[in-house]
Amino acid sequence: MIKIVIAIILLLALISLTSGFFFLIKDGAKSTRLLTSLKYRIGLIVLLIAVVIYGFWSGQLVTHSPWAAIH
């Protein structure tokens, strides 16, 4: 379940990035849509980091990297 939430948040951040690029190209200097898109993207990335930290803390996300193994 948490992996789906992470994928959705990442997809929303990519949509925000794409819309920000569109606003940068299309709009003039008087528009605030680019700044609004940046605010949404920063908020989504902070939320993504919080969800990943929660996933590791709760045990729903685990790492299988060899350097993380405790011998």
CHARMM internal coordinates of N, CA and C (Angstrom, degrees):
IC EDIT
DIST 1 N 1 CA 1.4482
DIST 1 CA 1 C 1.5297
ANGL 1 N 1 CA 1 C 111.22
DIST 1 C 2 N 1.3232
ANGL 1 CA 1 C 2 N 116.47
DIHE 1 N 1 CA 1 C 2 N -41.44
DIST 2 N 2 CA 1.4618
ANGL 1 C 2 N 2 CA 118.87
DIHE 1 CA 1 C 2 N 2 CA -177.27
DIST 2 CA 2 C 1.5349
ANGL 2 N 2 CA 2 C 111.31
DIHE 1 C 2 N 2 CA 2 C -70.07
DIST 2 C 3 N 1.3256
ANGL 2 CA 2 C 3 N 116.64
DIHE 2 N 2 CA 2 C 3 N -29.32
DIST 3 N 3 CA 1.4676
ANGL 2 C 3 N 3 CA 119.34
DIHE 2 CA 2 C 3 N 3 CA 177.75
DIST 3 CA 3 C 1.5264
ANGL 3 N 3 CA 3 C 111.20
DIHE 2 C 3 N 3 CA 3 C -66.94
DIST 3 C 4 N 1.3174
ANGL 3 CA 3 C 4 N 117.07
DIHE 3 N 3 CA 3 C 4 N -33.61
DIST 4 N 4 CA 1.4599
ANGL 3 C 4 N 4 CA 121.13
DIHE 3 CA 3 C 4 N 4 CA 177.04
DIST 4 CA 4 C 1.5224
ANGL 4 N 4 CA 4 C 110.48
DIHE 3 C 4 N 4 CA 4 C -67.99
DIST 4 C 5 N 1.3344
ANGL 4 CA 4 C 5 N 116.41
DIHE 4 N 4 CA 4 C 5 N -41.06
DIST 5 N 5 CA 1.4693
ANGL 4 C 5 N 5 CA 120.90
DIHE 4 CA 4 C 5 N 5 CA 178.22
DIST 5 CA 5 C 1.5262
ANGL 5 N 5 CA 5 C 109.80
DIHE 4 C 5 N 5 CA 5 C -63.29
DIST 5 C 6 N 1.3211
ANGL 5 CA 5 C 6 N 117.50
DIHE 5 N 5 CA 5 C 6 N -42.14
DIST 6 N 6 CA 1.4628
ANGL 5 C 6 N 6 CA 121.34
DIHE 5 CA 5 C 6 N 6 CA 178.45
DIST 6 CA 6 C 1.5271
ANGL 6 N 6 CA 6 C 110.48
DIHE 5 C 6 N 6 CA 6 C -62.99
DIST 6 C 7 N 1.3163
ANGL 6 CA 6 C 7 N 117.35
DIHE 6 N 6 CA 6 C 7 N -42.84
DIST 7 N 7 CA 1.4686
ANGL 6 C 7 N 7 CA 120.84
DIHE 6 CA 6 C 7 N 7 CA 179.50
DIST 7 CA 7 C 1.5267
ANGL 7 N 7 CA 7 C 111.20
DIHE 6 C 7 N 7 CA 7 C -64.52
DIST 7 C 8 N 1.3264
ANGL 7 CA 7 C 8 N 117.70
DIHE 7 N 7 CA 7 C 8 N -39.59
DIST 8 N 8 CA 1.4648
ANGL 7 C 8 N 8 CA 121.01
DIHE 7 CA 7 C 8 N 8 CA 179.33
DIST 8 CA 8 C 1.5189
ANGL 8 N 8 CA 8 C 110.79
DIHE 7 C 8 N 8 CA 8 C -66.05
DIST 8 C 9 N 1.3379
ANGL 8 CA 8 C 9 N 116.94
DIHE 8 N 8 CA 8 C 9 N -44.43
DIST 9 N 9 CA 1.4657
ANGL 8 C 9 N 9 CA 120.21
DIHE 8 CA 8 C 9 N 9 CA 178.98
DIST 9 CA 9 C 1.5226
ANGL 9 N 9 CA 9 C 110.44
DIHE 8 C 9 N 9 CA 9 C -62.85
DIST 9 C 10 N 1.3201
ANGL 9 CA 9 C 10 N 117.38
DIHE 9 N 9 CA 9 C 10 N -41.87
DIST 10 N 10 CA 1.4629
ANGL 9 C 10 N 10 CA 120.83
DIHE 9 CA 9 C 10 N 10 CA 178.12
DIST 10 CA 10 C 1.5233
ANGL 10 N 10 CA 10 C 111.44
DIHE 9 C 10 N 10 CA 10 C -63.78
DIST 10 C 11 N 1.3194
ANGL 10 CA 10 C 11 N 117.11
DIHE 10 N 10 CA 10 C 11 N -40.58
DIST 11 N 11 CA 1.4583
ANGL 10 C 11 N 11 CA 120.82
DIHE 10 CA 10 C 11 N 11 CA 177.62
DIST 11 CA 11 C 1.5302
ANGL 11 N 11 CA 11 C 111.23
DIHE 10 C 11 N 11 CA 11 C -63.89
DIST 11 C 12 N 1.3316
ANGL 11 CA 11 C 12 N 116.98
DIHE 11 N 11 CA 11 C 12 N -41.49
DIST 12 N 12 CA 1.4671
ANGL 11 C 12 N 12 CA 120.49
DIHE 11 CA 11 C 12 N 12 CA 177.55
DIST 12 CA 12 C 1.5267
ANGL 12 N 12 CA 12 C 111.34
DIHE 11 C 12 N 12 CA 12 C -64.28
DIST 12 C 13 N 1.3319
ANGL 12 CA 12 C 13 N 117.25
DIHE 12 N 12 CA 12 C 13 N -37.50
DIST 13 N 13 CA 1.4609
ANGL 12 C 13 N 13 CA 120.56
DIHE 12 CA 12 C 13 N 13 CA 177.15
DIST 13 CA 13 C 1.5311
ANGL 13 N 13 CA 13 C 110.88
DIHE 12 C 13 N 13 CA 13 C -65.63
DIST 13 C 14 N 1.3243
ANGL 13 CA 13 C 14 N 116.95
DIHE 13 N 13 CA 13 C 14 N -38.82
DIST 14 N 14 CA 1.4697
ANGL 13 C 14 N 14 CA 119.89
DIHE 13 CA 13 C 14 N 14 CA 177.68
DIST 14 CA 14 C 1.5307
ANGL 14 N 14 CA 14 C 111.40
DIHE 13 C 14 N 14 CA 14 C -67.41
DIST 14 C 15 N 1.3219
ANGL 14 CA 14 C 15 N 116.74
DIHE 14 N 14 CA 14 C 15 N -36.71
DIST 15 N 15 CA 1.4639
ANGL 14 C 15 N 15 CA 120.20
DIHE 14 CA 14 C 15 N 15 CA 176.14
DIST 15 CA 15 C 1.5219
ANGL 15 N 15 CA 15 C 110.17
DIHE 14 C 15 N 15 CA 15 C -64.52
DIST 15 C 16 N 1.3315
ANGL 15 CA 15 C 16 N 116.42
DIHE 15 N 15 CA 15 C 16 N -41.79
DIST 16 N 16 CA 1.4558
ANGL 15 C 16 N 16 CA 120.69
DIHE 15 CA 15 C 16 N 16 CA 177.15
DIST 16 CA 16 C 1.5276
ANGL 16 N 16 CA 16 C 111.36
DIHE 15 C 16 N 16 CA 16 C -63.30
DIST 16 C 17 N 1.3269
ANGL 16 CA 16 C 17 N 116.96
DIHE 16 N 16 CA 16 C 17 N -39.43
DIST 17 N 17 CA 1.4571
ANGL 16 C 17 N 17 CA 121.20
DIHE 16 CA 16 C 17 N 17 CA 177.26
DIST 17 CA 17 C 1.5239
ANGL 17 N 17 CA 17 C 111.33
DIHE 16 C 17 N 17 CA 17 C -63.12
DIST 17 C 18 N 1.3212
ANGL 17 CA 17 C 18 N 116.56
DIHE 17 N 17 CA 17 C 18 N -42.91
DIST 18 N 18 CA 1.4625
ANGL 17 C 18 N 18 CA 121.45
DIHE 17 CA 17 C 18 N 18 CA 179.04
DIST 18 CA 18 C 1.5253
ANGL 18 N 18 CA 18 C 111.15
DIHE 17 C 18 N 18 CA 18 C -65.42
DIST 18 C 19 N 1.3247
ANGL 18 CA 18 C 19 N 116.63
DIHE 18 N 18 CA 18 C 19 N -43.51
DIST 19 N 19 CA 1.4596
ANGL 18 C 19 N 19 CA 118.97
DIHE 18 CA 18 C 19 N 19 CA 179.32
DIST 19 CA 19 C 1.5260
ANGL 19 N 19 CA 19 C 110.81
DIHE 18 C 19 N 19 CA 19 C -66.56
DIST 19 C 20 N 1.3416
ANGL 19 CA 19 C 20 N 117.28
DIHE 19 N 19 CA 19 C 20 N -36.22
DIST 20 N 20 CA 1.4561
ANGL 19 C 20 N 20 CA 119.94
DIHE 19 CA 19 C 20 N 20 CA 176.25
DIST 20 CA 20 C 1.5180
ANGL 20 N 20 CA 20 C 112.00
DIHE 19 C 20 N 20 CA 20 C -62.60
DIST 20 C 21 N 1.3306
ANGL 20 CA 20 C 21 N 116.96
DIHE 20 N 20 CA 20 C 21 N -40.48
DIST 21 N 21 CA 1.4638
ANGL 20 C 21 N 21 CA 120.32
DIHE 20 CA 20 C 21 N 21 CA 176.34
DIST 21 CA 21 C 1.5231
ANGL 21 N 21 CA 21 C 110.68
DIHE 20 C 21 N 21 CA 21 C -63.69
DIST 21 C 22 N 1.3337
ANGL 21 CA 21 C 22 N 116.50
DIHE 21 N 21 CA 21 C 22 N -41.22
DIST 22 N 22 CA 1.4635
ANGL 21 C 22 N 22 CA 119.99
DIHE 21 CA 21 C 22 N 22 CA 177.98
DIST 22 CA 22 C 1.5249
ANGL 22 N 22 CA 22 C 110.83
DIHE 21 C 22 N 22 CA 22 C -62.49
DIST 22 C 23 N 1.3391
ANGL 22 CA 22 C 23 N 117.34
DIHE 22 N 22 CA 22 C 23 N -43.94
DIST 23 N 23 CA 1.4604
ANGL 22 C 23 N 23 CA 120.95
DIHE 22 CA 22 C 23 N 23 CA 179.63
DIST 23 CA 23 C 1.5207
ANGL 23 N 23 CA 23 C 111.29
DIHE 22 C 23 N 23 CA 23 C -65.25
DIST 23 C 24 N 1.3369
ANGL 23 CA 23 C 24 N 117.67
DIHE 23 N 23 CA 23 C 24 N -34.73
DIST 24 N 24 CA 1.4579
ANGL 23 C 24 N 24 CA 121.48
DIHE 23 CA 23 C 24 N 24 CA 178.11
DIST 24 CA 24 C 1.5236
ANGL 24 N 24 CA 24 C 111.00
DIHE 23 C 24 N 24 CA 24 C -64.46
DIST 24 C 25 N 1.3121
ANGL 24 CA 24 C 25 N 116.52
DIHE 24 N 24 CA 24 C 25 N -41.11
DIST 25 N 25 CA 1.4632
ANGL 24 C 25 N 25 CA 121.08
DIHE 24 CA 24 C 25 N 25 CA -178.53
DIST 25 CA 25 C 1.5274
ANGL 25 N 25 CA 25 C 111.14
DIHE 24 C 25 N 25 CA 25 C -77.48
DIST 25 C 26 N 1.3250
ANGL 25 CA 25 C 26 N 117.54
DIHE 25 N 25 CA 25 C 26 N -43.10
DIST 26 N 26 CA 1.4630
ANGL 25 C 26 N 26 CA 122.37
DIHE 25 CA 25 C 26 N 26 CA -169.84
DIST 26 CA 26 C 1.5275
ANGL 26 N 26 CA 26 C 113.49
DIHE 25 C 26 N 26 CA 26 C -83.11
DIST 26 C 27 N 1.3368
ANGL 26 CA 26 C 27 N 117.40
DIHE 26 N 26 CA 26 C 27 N -46.98
DIST 27 N 27 CA 1.4570
ANGL 26 C 27 N 27 CA 120.77
DIHE 26 CA 26 C 27 N 27 CA -171.81
DIST 27 CA 27 C 1.5228
ANGL 27 N 27 CA 27 C 112.33
DIHE 26 C 27 N 27 CA 27 C -81.55
DIST 27 C 28 N 1.3121
ANGL 27 CA 27 C 28 N 113.69
DIHE 27 N 27 CA 27 C 28 N 161.13
DIST 28 N 28 CA 1.4601
ANGL 27 C 28 N 28 CA 119.72
DIHE 27 CA 27 C 28 N 28 CA 175.53
DIST 28 CA 28 C 1.5148
ANGL 28 N 28 CA 28 C 110.76
DIHE 27 C 28 N 28 CA 28 C -87.36
DIST 28 C 29 N 1.3112
ANGL 28 CA 28 C 29 N 115.54
DIHE 28 N 28 CA 28 C 29 N -167.04
DIST 29 N 29 CA 1.4651
ANGL 28 C 29 N 29 CA 121.04
DIHE 28 CA 28 C 29 N 29 CA -176.33
DIST 29 CA 29 C 1.5265
ANGL 29 N 29 CA 29 C 112.04
DIHE 28 C 29 N 29 CA 29 C -76.89
DIST 29 C 30 N 1.3204
ANGL 29 CA 29 C 30 N 118.84
DIHE 29 N 29 CA 29 C 30 N -13.92
DIST 30 N 30 CA 1.4580
ANGL 29 C 30 N 30 CA 121.77
DIHE 29 CA 29 C 30 N 30 CA -176.61
DIST 30 CA 30 C 1.5198
ANGL 30 N 30 CA 30 C 113.43
DIHE 29 C 30 N 30 CA 30 C -86.17
DIST 30 C 31 N 1.2971
ANGL 30 CA 30 C 31 N 117.84
DIHE 30 N 30 CA 30 C 31 N -9.11
DIST 31 N 31 CA 1.4516
ANGL 30 C 31 N 31 CA 121.65
DIHE 30 CA 30 C 31 N 31 CA -175.99
DIST 31 CA 31 C 1.5270
ANGL 31 N 31 CA 31 C 110.95
DIHE 30 C 31 N 31 CA 31 C -84.79
DIST 31 C 32 N 1.3261
ANGL 31 CA 31 C 32 N 115.47
DIHE 31 N 31 CA 31 C 32 N 143.18
DIST 32 N 32 CA 1.4650
ANGL 31 C 32 N 32 CA 120.67
DIHE 31 CA 31 C 32 N 32 CA 177.03
DIST 32 CA 32 C 1.5336
ANGL 32 N 32 CA 32 C 111.43
DIHE 31 C 32 N 32 CA 32 C -106.84
DIST 32 C 33 N 1.3207
ANGL 32 CA 32 C 33 N 117.10
DIHE 32 N 32 CA 32 C 33 N 8.97
DIST 33 N 33 CA 1.4655
ANGL 32 C 33 N 33 CA 119.40
DIHE 32 CA 32 C 33 N 33 CA -178.10
DIST 33 CA 33 C 1.5222
ANGL 33 N 33 CA 33 C 112.31
DIHE 32 C 33 N 33 CA 33 C -66.80
DIST 33 C 34 N 1.3288
ANGL 33 CA 33 C 34 N 117.42
DIHE 33 N 33 CA 33 C 34 N -31.85
DIST 34 N 34 CA 1.4652
ANGL 33 C 34 N 34 CA 120.50
DIHE 33 CA 33 C 34 N 34 CA 177.95
DIST 34 CA 34 C 1.5280
ANGL 34 N 34 CA 34 C 110.22
DIHE 33 C 34 N 34 CA 34 C -65.91
DIST 34 C 35 N 1.3184
ANGL 34 CA 34 C 35 N 117.15
DIHE 34 N 34 CA 34 C 35 N -42.78
DIST 35 N 35 CA 1.4619
ANGL 34 C 35 N 35 CA 120.80
DIHE 34 CA 34 C 35 N 35 CA 178.16
DIST 35 CA 35 C 1.5236
ANGL 35 N 35 CA 35 C 111.46
DIHE 34 C 35 N 35 CA 35 C -65.81
DIST 35 C 36 N 1.3191
ANGL 35 CA 35 C 36 N 117.05
DIHE 35 N 35 CA 35 C 36 N -39.35
DIST 36 N 36 CA 1.4619
ANGL 35 C 36 N 36 CA 120.80
DIHE 35 CA 35 C 36 N 36 CA 177.25
DIST 36 CA 36 C 1.5255
ANGL 36 N 36 CA 36 C 110.97
DIHE 35 C 36 N 36 CA 36 C -64.03
DIST 36 C 37 N 1.3046
ANGL 36 CA 36 C 37 N 117.19
DIHE 36 N 36 CA 36 C 37 N -40.90
DIST 37 N 37 CA 1.4626
ANGL 36 C 37 N 37 CA 121.22
DIHE 36 CA 36 C 37 N 37 CA 177.01
DIST 37 CA 37 C 1.5292
ANGL 37 N 37 CA 37 C 110.83
DIHE 36 C 37 N 37 CA 37 C -62.61
DIST 37 C 38 N 1.3269
ANGL 37 CA 37 C 38 N 116.81
DIHE 37 N 37 CA 37 C 38 N -40.06
DIST 38 N 38 CA 1.4596
ANGL 37 C 38 N 38 CA 120.83
DIHE 37 CA 37 C 38 N 38 CA 177.73
DIST 38 CA 38 C 1.5306
ANGL 38 N 38 CA 38 C 110.99
DIHE 37 C 38 N 38 CA 38 C -64.60
DIST 38 C 39 N 1.3241
ANGL 38 CA 38 C 39 N 117.33
DIHE 38 N 38 CA 38 C 39 N -40.20
DIST 39 N 39 CA 1.4662
ANGL 38 C 39 N 39 CA 121.09
DIHE 38 CA 38 C 39 N 39 CA 178.12
DIST 39 CA 39 C 1.5228
ANGL 39 N 39 CA 39 C 110.89
DIHE 38 C 39 N 39 CA 39 C -62.38
DIST 39 C 40 N 1.3149
ANGL 39 CA 39 C 40 N 117.65
DIHE 39 N 39 CA 39 C 40 N -44.22
DIST 40 N 40 CA 1.4604
ANGL 39 C 40 N 40 CA 120.99
DIHE 39 CA 39 C 40 N 40 CA 177.66
DIST 40 CA 40 C 1.5229
ANGL 40 N 40 CA 40 C 111.40
DIHE 39 C 40 N 40 CA 40 C -62.25
DIST 40 C 41 N 1.3336
ANGL 40 CA 40 C 41 N 116.18
DIHE 40 N 40 CA 40 C 41 N -42.28
DIST 41 N 41 CA 1.4598
ANGL 40 C 41 N 41 CA 120.51
DIHE 40 CA 40 C 41 N 41 CA -178.02
DIST 41 CA 41 C 1.5243
ANGL 41 N 41 CA 41 C 110.83
DIHE 40 C 41 N 41 CA 41 C -65.63
DIST 41 C 42 N 1.3099
ANGL 41 CA 41 C 42 N 117.88
DIHE 41 N 41 CA 41 C 42 N -42.31
DIST 42 N 42 CA 1.4618
ANGL 41 C 42 N 42 CA 120.87
DIHE 41 CA 41 C 42 N 42 CA 177.86
DIST 42 CA 42 C 1.5205
ANGL 42 N 42 CA 42 C 110.42
DIHE 41 C 42 N 42 CA 42 C -63.66
DIST 42 C 43 N 1.3285
ANGL 42 CA 42 C 43 N 117.17
DIHE 42 N 42 CA 42 C 43 N -42.85
DIST 43 N 43 CA 1.4603
ANGL 42 C 43 N 43 CA 120.62
DIHE 42 CA 42 C 43 N 43 CA 177.49
DIST 43 CA 43 C 1.5186
ANGL 43 N 43 CA 43 C 112.55
DIHE 42 C 43 N 43 CA 43 C -62.03
DIST 43 C 44 N 1.3218
ANGL 43 CA 43 C 44 N 116.26
DIHE 43 N 43 CA 43 C 44 N -40.45
DIST 44 N 44 CA 1.4663
ANGL 43 C 44 N 44 CA 120.00
DIHE 43 CA 43 C 44 N 44 CA 179.11
DIST 44 CA 44 C 1.5257
ANGL 44 N 44 CA 44 C 111.92
DIHE 43 C 44 N 44 CA 44 C -67.31
DIST 44 C 45 N 1.3250
ANGL 44 CA 44 C 45 N 117.35
DIHE 44 N 44 CA 44 C 45 N -38.56
DIST 45 N 45 CA 1.4580
ANGL 44 C 45 N 45 CA 120.23
DIHE 44 CA 44 C 45 N 45 CA 179.92
DIST 45 CA 45 C 1.5237
ANGL 45 N 45 CA 45 C 110.61
DIHE 44 C 45 N 45 CA 45 C -69.44
DIST 45 C 46 N 1.3389
ANGL 45 CA 45 C 46 N 117.59
DIHE 45 N 45 CA 45 C 46 N -38.15
DIST 46 N 46 CA 1.4641
ANGL 45 C 46 N 46 CA 120.16
DIHE 45 CA 45 C 46 N 46 CA 175.62
DIST 46 CA 46 C 1.5282
ANGL 46 N 46 CA 46 C 109.77
DIHE 45 C 46 N 46 CA 46 C -63.33
DIST 46 C 47 N 1.3318
ANGL 46 CA 46 C 47 N 116.77
DIHE 46 N 46 CA 46 C 47 N -42.21
DIST 47 N 47 CA 1.4603
ANGL 46 C 47 N 47 CA 120.69
DIHE 46 CA 46 C 47 N 47 CA 176.49
DIST 47 CA 47 C 1.5281
ANGL 47 N 47 CA 47 C 110.94
DIHE 46 C 47 N 47 CA 47 C -62.62
DIST 47 C 48 N 1.3169
ANGL 47 CA 47 C 48 N 117.29
DIHE 47 N 47 CA 47 C 48 N -40.77
DIST 48 N 48 CA 1.4671
ANGL 47 C 48 N 48 CA 121.81
DIHE 47 CA 47 C 48 N 48 CA 178.60
DIST 48 CA 48 C 1.5267
ANGL 48 N 48 CA 48 C 111.04
DIHE 47 C 48 N 48 CA 48 C -61.26
DIST 48 C 49 N 1.3214
ANGL 48 CA 48 C 49 N 116.84
DIHE 48 N 48 CA 48 C 49 N -44.65
DIST 49 N 49 CA 1.4614
ANGL 48 C 49 N 49 CA 120.45
DIHE 48 CA 48 C 49 N 49 CA 178.66
DIST 49 CA 49 C 1.5211
ANGL 49 N 49 CA 49 C 110.32
DIHE 48 C 49 N 49 CA 49 C -62.88
DIST 49 C 50 N 1.3332
ANGL 49 CA 49 C 50 N 117.11
DIHE 49 N 49 CA 49 C 50 N -41.77
DIST 50 N 50 CA 1.4611
ANGL 49 C 50 N 50 CA 120.75
DIHE 49 CA 49 C 50 N 50 CA 179.35
DIST 50 CA 50 C 1.5265
ANGL 50 N 50 CA 50 C 111.32
DIHE 49 C 50 N 50 CA 50 C -63.83
DIST 50 C 51 N 1.3314
ANGL 50 CA 50 C 51 N 117.74
DIHE 50 N 50 CA 50 C 51 N -40.10
DIST 51 N 51 CA 1.4654
ANGL 50 C 51 N 51 CA 121.12
DIHE 50 CA 50 C 51 N 51 CA 179.28
DIST 51 CA 51 C 1.5276
ANGL 51 N 51 CA 51 C 110.91
DIHE 50 C 51 N 51 CA 51 C -67.61
DIST 51 C 52 N 1.3200
ANGL 51 CA 51 C 52 N 117.68
DIHE 51 N 51 CA 51 C 52 N -39.24
DIST 52 N 52 CA 1.4704
ANGL 51 C 52 N 52 CA 120.38
DIHE 51 CA 51 C 52 N 52 CA 178.21
DIST 52 CA 52 C 1.5308
ANGL 52 N 52 CA 52 C 110.50
DIHE 51 C 52 N 52 CA 52 C -66.20
DIST 52 C 53 N 1.3272
ANGL 52 CA 52 C 53 N 116.94
DIHE 52 N 52 CA 52 C 53 N -42.59
DIST 53 N 53 CA 1.4655
ANGL 52 C 53 N 53 CA 119.77
DIHE 52 CA 52 C 53 N 53 CA 177.12
DIST 53 CA 53 C 1.5204
ANGL 53 N 53 CA 53 C 110.15
DIHE 52 C 53 N 53 CA 53 C -61.96
DIST 53 C 54 N 1.3209
ANGL 53 CA 53 C 54 N 117.38
DIHE 53 N 53 CA 53 C 54 N -43.49
DIST 54 N 54 CA 1.4609
ANGL 53 C 54 N 54 CA 120.24
DIHE 53 CA 53 C 54 N 54 CA 177.36
DIST 54 CA 54 C 1.5362
ANGL 54 N 54 CA 54 C 111.10
DIHE 53 C 54 N 54 CA 54 C -62.37
DIST 54 C 55 N 1.3097
ANGL 54 CA 54 C 55 N 117.05
DIHE 54 N 54 CA 54 C 55 N -39.18
DIST 55 N 55 CA 1.4584
ANGL 54 C 55 N 55 CA 120.78
DIHE 54 CA 54 C 55 N 55 CA 179.47
DIST 55 CA 55 C 1.5212
ANGL 55 N 55 CA 55 C 112.28
DIHE 54 C 55 N 55 CA 55 C -61.76
DIST 55 C 56 N 1.3359
ANGL 55 CA 55 C 56 N 116.73
DIHE 55 N 55 CA 55 C 56 N -43.01
DIST 56 N 56 CA 1.4617
ANGL 55 C 56 N 56 CA 119.35
DIHE 55 CA 55 C 56 N 56 CA 177.35
DIST 56 CA 56 C 1.5191
ANGL 56 N 56 CA 56 C 111.26
DIHE 55 C 56 N 56 CA 56 C -70.06
DIST 56 C 57 N 1.3333
ANGL 56 CA 56 C 57 N 117.15
DIHE 56 N 56 CA 56 C 57 N -38.77
DIST 57 N 57 CA 1.4642
ANGL 56 C 57 N 57 CA 121.52
DIHE 56 CA 56 C 57 N 57 CA -179.70
DIST 57 CA 57 C 1.5278
ANGL 57 N 57 CA 57 C 111.37
DIHE 56 C 57 N 57 CA 57 C -64.67
DIST 57 C 58 N 1.3289
ANGL 57 CA 57 C 58 N 116.96
DIHE 57 N 57 CA 57 C 58 N -40.49
DIST 58 N 58 CA 1.4609
ANGL 57 C 58 N 58 CA 120.39
DIHE 57 CA 57 C 58 N 58 CA -177.83
DIST 58 CA 58 C 1.5288
ANGL 58 N 58 CA 58 C 112.96
DIHE 57 C 58 N 58 CA 58 C -82.39
DIST 58 C 59 N 1.3206
ANGL 58 CA 58 C 59 N 117.41
DIHE 58 N 58 CA 58 C 59 N -12.78
DIST 59 N 59 CA 1.4562
ANGL 58 C 59 N 59 CA 120.92
DIHE 58 CA 58 C 59 N 59 CA 179.74
DIST 59 CA 59 C 1.5186
ANGL 59 N 59 CA 59 C 113.73
DIHE 58 C 59 N 59 CA 59 C 90.41
DIST 59 C 60 N 1.3188
ANGL 59 CA 59 C 60 N 118.62
DIHE 59 N 59 CA 59 C 60 N 3.76
DIST 60 N 60 CA 1.4590
ANGL 59 C 60 N 60 CA 121.13
DIHE 59 CA 59 C 60 N 60 CA 178.96
DIST 60 CA 60 C 1.5239
ANGL 60 N 60 CA 60 C 111.81
DIHE 59 C 60 N 60 CA 60 C -76.71
DIST 60 C 61 N 1.3344
ANGL 60 CA 60 C 61 N 116.73
DIHE 60 N 60 CA 60 C 61 N -24.59
DIST 61 N 61 CA 1.4598
ANGL 60 C 61 N 61 CA 122.02
DIHE 60 CA 60 C 61 N 61 CA 174.02
DIST 61 CA 61 C 1.5214
ANGL 61 N 61 CA 61 C 107.30
DIHE 60 C 61 N 61 CA 61 C -114.08
DIST 61 C 62 N 1.3079
ANGL 61 CA 61 C 62 N 115.93
DIHE 61 N 61 CA 61 C 62 N 133.07
DIST 62 N 62 CA 1.4646
ANGL 61 C 62 N 62 CA 120.74
DIHE 61 CA 61 C 62 N 62 CA 178.55
DIST 62 CA 62 C 1.5188
ANGL 62 N 62 CA 62 C 108.37
DIHE 61 C 62 N 62 CA 62 C -133.33
DIST 62 C 63 N 1.3137
ANGL 62 CA 62 C 63 N 115.35
DIHE 62 N 62 CA 62 C 63 N 156.17
DIST 63 N 63 CA 1.4561
ANGL 62 C 63 N 63 CA 120.61
DIHE 62 CA 62 C 63 N 63 CA 176.72
DIST 63 CA 63 C 1.5196
ANGL 63 N 63 CA 63 C 109.10
DIHE 62 C 63 N 63 CA 63 C -107.36
DIST 63 C 64 N 1.3041
ANGL 63 CA 63 C 64 N 115.67
DIHE 63 N 63 CA 63 C 64 N 142.84
DIST 64 N 64 CA 1.4568
ANGL 63 C 64 N 64 CA 121.61
DIHE 63 CA 63 C 64 N 64 CA 178.78
DIST 64 CA 64 C 1.5290
ANGL 64 N 64 CA 64 C 110.54
DIHE 63 C 64 N 64 CA 64 C -115.38
DIST 64 C 65 N 1.3191
ANGL 64 CA 64 C 65 N 116.01
DIHE 64 N 64 CA 64 C 65 N 23.60
DIST 65 N 65 CA 1.4598
ANGL 64 C 65 N 65 CA 119.20
DIHE 64 CA 64 C 65 N 65 CA -179.69
DIST 65 CA 65 C 1.5254
ANGL 65 N 65 CA 65 C 110.89
DIHE 64 C 65 N 65 CA 65 C -74.76
DIST 65 C 66 N 1.3132
ANGL 65 CA 65 C 66 N 117.28
DIHE 65 N 65 CA 65 C 66 N 143.20
DIST 66 N 66 CA 1.4707
ANGL 65 C 66 N 66 CA 119.47
DIHE 65 CA 65 C 66 N 66 CA -176.22
DIST 66 CA 66 C 1.5248
ANGL 66 N 66 CA 66 C 112.82
DIHE 65 C 66 N 66 CA 66 C -66.48
DIST 66 C 67 N 1.3204
ANGL 66 CA 66 C 67 N 119.35
DIHE 66 N 66 CA 66 C 67 N -28.13
DIST 67 N 67 CA 1.4625
ANGL 66 C 67 N 67 CA 120.90
DIHE 66 CA 66 C 67 N 67 CA -179.06
DIST 67 CA 67 C 1.5299
ANGL 67 N 67 CA 67 C 112.37
DIHE 66 C 67 N 67 CA 67 C -78.24
DIST 67 C 68 N 1.3433
ANGL 67 CA 67 C 68 N 117.31
DIHE 67 N 67 CA 67 C 68 N -11.89
DIST 68 N 68 CA 1.4610
ANGL 67 C 68 N 68 CA 120.71
DIHE 67 CA 67 C 68 N 68 CA 179.14
DIST 68 CA 68 C 1.5290
ANGL 68 N 68 CA 68 C 112.21
DIHE 67 C 68 N 68 CA 68 C -90.94
DIST 68 C 69 N 1.3218
ANGL 68 CA 68 C 69 N 116.99
DIHE 68 N 68 CA 68 C 69 N -7.85
DIST 69 N 69 CA 1.4608
ANGL 68 C 69 N 69 CA 120.45
DIHE 68 CA 68 C 69 N 69 CA -178.16
DIST 69 CA 69 C 1.5332
ANGL 69 N 69 CA 69 C 109.82
DIHE 68 C 69 N 69 CA 69 C -74.39
DIST 69 C 70 N 1.3112
ANGL 69 CA 69 C 70 N 115.81
DIHE 69 N 69 CA 69 C 70 N 135.37
DIST 70 N 70 CA 1.4512
ANGL 69 C 70 N 70 CA 121.35
DIHE 69 CA 69 C 70 N 70 CA 178.75
DIST 70 CA 70 C 1.5327
ANGL 70 N 70 CA 70 C 107.52
DIHE 69 C 70 N 70 CA 70 C -99.51
DIST 70 C 71 N 1.3019
ANGL 70 CA 70 C 71 N 116.46
DIHE 70 N 70 CA 70 C 71 N 123.43
DIST 71 N 71 CA 1.4730
ANGL 70 C 71 N 71 CA 120.48
DIHE 70 CA 70 C 71 N 71 CA -177.27
DIST 71 CA 71 C 1.4949
ANGL 71 N 71 CA 71 C 110.36
DIHE 70 C 71 N 71 CA 71 C -98.66
END
COOR INIT
IC SEED 1 N 1 CA 1 C
IC BUILD
